[in-house]
Amino acid sequence: MSPSDSVLIPSTFLRYHRQLRVVLIERQAWFVARDLARLTNSHVTERVIHRLDPDQHRKALLMGPRGAAEEELLVSESGVYALLAVNFYHPENRSLRQWLSNEVIPVLRDEEQHNQHLPRRRYGQALGRELGLLDWQGTLWVRAKDALTLLETSP
């Protein structure tokens, strides 16, 4: 299984009864573009994304609200600030930027610091099956029962 097959579990923040999902990837905050667009009453189009630098956007699998993996377009922290300053410019977005900088990012980093030594549950794919994994101290662990099932069904 490659790291790109991992299903990430986002942290969810609420602002004006709208969700903003964020994940930390390699200690960097990545925001779900669709959620950001809802918060700013904007649209994330291909043209908007192509204005960002290539390292400011990516796609990833996120755990959805119903437990299924969903591919989402993510925007990096610097990409969000660029979008807010240029593409989604509106005076109200100043308070959104402040909320992101002063509340969302610090909470994410505090969670990461606090949970650094605790195991985290993730999901991944192996041999066409979705597996529950445990990410602990930089190593992915699979339940023995799931590992045996994979071994029995592998070609």
Buried (B, 14 or more C-beta within 10 A) or exposed (E): EEEEBBBBBBBEBEBEEEBBBBBBBEEEBBBBBBBBBBBBEBEBEEEBBEBBEEEBBBEBBBBEEEEEBBEBBBBBBBBBBBBBEEBBEEEEBEEBEEBBEEEBBEEBEEEBEEEEEEEEEBBBBBEEEBBEBEBEEEEBBBEEEBEEBBEEEEE
